[in-house]
């Protein structure tokens, strides 16, 4: 019997491919390891909020670059730290866990993105830079340790909650985000955490991850996530001065529908990522409301 570890067929075929094809495959796997869905969505939300608040094109672009680099570092660090766990449970959607992408490559990418994030964030101004770097550090803390504790929800609440503050502080005059924008962001983060974790509860338990959702169970987590998402939308609709507009009421109805659909899917069991997609859709609805409201003070 060979003493060498076995590798999956995809990895063997990748090694046998011509160099240009291997390069393309490596780039595709690196993109997949960055958690492209959340990375693109959070970056797009941030660009919309900066532009909607009146930021100039250069400032908006710099906000997008800083947020993107931070999100890439978070996604890559997650797959770097979880490589062993992903391999143990056979996650075929994880290039590092299957051996298609070396751990050293994704670790180097995470650290490079983090270094770029420091420079780009501070280029927004020291206030905005420090707040944004705190949100990124919070997400890294989740990857490194907090995901396995009862405080697993806290980094999501902190990072989502203070992202509007970082964007606001990057604007001319360094204004601040309204309290309800920060509160809504925190609630969205809590809801997103639950929706993201529920499909992986069984695998996480098998590899020793014991965050809050693992302790309270999938049903409680799904219901709690739905309440957090709805509370975030209610805050964005009702907290701004003046009566809600017809458009805001319509958006609220849409958010309720998306939340109910996502919750039903989550409670039905299985490993579908649709509940998390619905959570991101609710976040998109709330960002639209934020852009249309006076969320900067």
ZICOR-V470027 format. One record per residue. RES is the residue in one small letter. NEAR is the number of other C-alpha atoms within 8 Angstrom. D_LAST is the distance of its C-alpha to the last C-alpha in Angstrom with 2 decimals. Layout:
res;near;d_last
RES;NEAR;D_LAST
RES;NEAR;D_LAST
//
This chain:
res;near;d_last
x;2;68.40
x;4;65.95
x;4;63.96
x;4;61.02
x;5;58.00
x;4;57.89
x;8;55.12
x;8;54.13
x;6;55.65
x;7;52.45
x;11;52.34
x;9;56.04
x;8;55.73
x;10;52.74
x;7;54.89
x;6;57.73
x;8;55.68
x;6;55.83
x;6;53.46
x;6;51.12
x;8;50.85
x;11;50.20
x;8;47.40
x;8;45.79
x;9;46.27
x;10;44.74
x;8;41.66
x;8;41.37
x;11;41.78
x;11;39.18
x;9;36.70
x;10;37.66
x;14;37.23
x;14;33.59
x;11;32.72
x;10;31.92
x;6;30.51
x;7;27.51
x;13;27.14
x;9;26.96
x;9;24.78
x;10;22.03
x;12;22.17
x;9;22.06
x;10;19.05
x;13;17.16
x;12;18.39
x;10;17.38
x;13;13.76
x;14;13.62
x;11;15.58
x;9;13.76
x;9;10.42
x;7;12.68
x;11;14.02
x;7;17.52
x;7;20.55
x;6;21.39
x;11;18.03
x;12;18.08
x;9;21.67
x;11;21.02
x;15;18.40
x;12;21.12
x;9;23.82
x;12;22.16
x;14;21.42
x;11;24.91
x;12;26.68
x;13;25.11
x;13;26.06
x;13;29.52
x;15;30.06
x;14;29.18
x;14;31.50
x;15;34.33
x;13;34.17
x;11;34.47
x;14;37.63
x;11;38.97
x;9;38.68
x;9;39.92
x;11;42.79
x;8;45.46
x;9;44.10
x;13;43.73
x;11;47.29
x;8;48.63
x;9;47.47
x;8;48.30
x;10;44.90
x;7;46.11
x;4;42.58
x;11;41.92
x;13;43.53
x;16;43.58
x;17;45.15
x;15;47.85
x;10;48.75
x;12;47.83
x;13;45.22
x;8;46.06
x;9;43.84
x;6;43.96
x;8;42.47
x;16;39.43
x;11;38.97
x;8;39.07
x;10;36.59
x;14;34.14
x;9;34.45
x;9;34.21
x;12;31.02
x;11;29.56
x;8;30.57
x;10;29.01
x;13;25.76
x;10;25.69
x;8;26.23
x;12;23.85
x;16;20.97
x;11;21.48
x;9;21.70
x;12;17.97
x;10;17.53
x;8;18.49
x;10;15.21
x;17;14.62
x;15;18.38
x;10;18.99
x;12;16.53
x;13;18.08
x;12;21.51
x;9;21.03
x;14;20.45
x;12;23.56
x;8;25.53
x;12;24.80
x;12;26.26
x;11;29.22
x;10;29.81
x;11;30.15
x;12;32.70
x;9;34.61
x;8;34.89
x;13;32.44
x;14;33.47
x;10;36.75
x;11;35.39
x;11;34.06
x;10;30.60
x;13;30.59
x;13;27.57
x;8;25.37
x;14;24.79
x;16;23.74
x;14;21.25
x;12;19.85
x;15;19.90
x;14;18.46
x;17;15.83
x;14;14.48
x;13;14.95
x;14;11.50
x;13;10.23
x;13;12.90
x;13;12.05
x;15;8.40
x;15;10.03
x;13;12.68
x;12;10.89
x;7;11.89
x;5;10.49
x;10;9.45
x;10;5.63
x;9;5.29
x;13;5.86
x;9;5.95
x;6;9.33
x;10;11.24
x;13;10.61
x;15;12.04
x;11;14.68
x;14;15.69
x;15;16.13
x;15;18.29
x;14;20.33
x;15;20.88
x;15;22.14
x;15;24.52
x;15;25.81
x;13;26.33
x;11;28.20
x;14;30.61
x;15;31.26
x;11;31.91
x;9;34.28
x;13;36.40
x;13;38.63
x;9;39.52
x;11;40.27
x;7;44.01
x;8;43.92
x;10;41.47
x;10;43.72
x;8;46.69
x;9;45.14
x;7;43.89
x;11;40.18
x;13;39.25
x;13;35.55
x;11;34.28
x;14;35.11
x;11;38.63
x;8;39.12
x;8;38.08
x;8;39.51
x;11;38.56
x;7;38.57
x;9;36.23
x;13;33.92
x;14;33.87
x;9;33.17
x;10;30.49
x;14;28.76
x;12;28.93
x;9;27.41
x;12;24.50
x;16;23.86
x;11;24.18
x;10;21.90
x;14;19.14
x;13;19.68
x;10;19.90
x;11;16.56
x;14;14.88
x;12;17.05
x;9;17.02
x;8;13.80
x;10;11.58
x;5;12.51
x;4;15.86
x;5;18.88
x;8;18.98
x;6;20.41
x;6;23.81
x;6;22.50
x;10;20.28
x;10;23.41
x;8;25.50
x;10;23.27
x;11;23.50
x;8;27.26
x;9;27.38
x;13;25.54
x;9;27.99
x;8;30.87
x;12;29.86
x;14;29.39
x;9;32.76
x;10;34.49
x;13;33.23
x;12;34.23
x;8;37.67
x;11;38.26
x;14;37.28
x;9;39.55
x;6;42.39
x;7;42.74
x;6;43.47
x;7;41.53
x;8;39.56
x;8;36.19
x;8;35.22
x;14;33.29
x;11;30.95
x;8;30.75
x;12;29.84
x;16;27.10
x;10;25.66
x;10;26.06
x;13;24.03
x;10;21.28
x;9;21.60
x;11;21.31
x;11;18.08
x;11;16.66
x;8;17.78
x;12;15.92
x;12;12.66
x;12;13.37
x;7;14.16
x;7;11.19
x;8;7.62
x;10;6.55
x;9;3.81
x;7;0.00
//
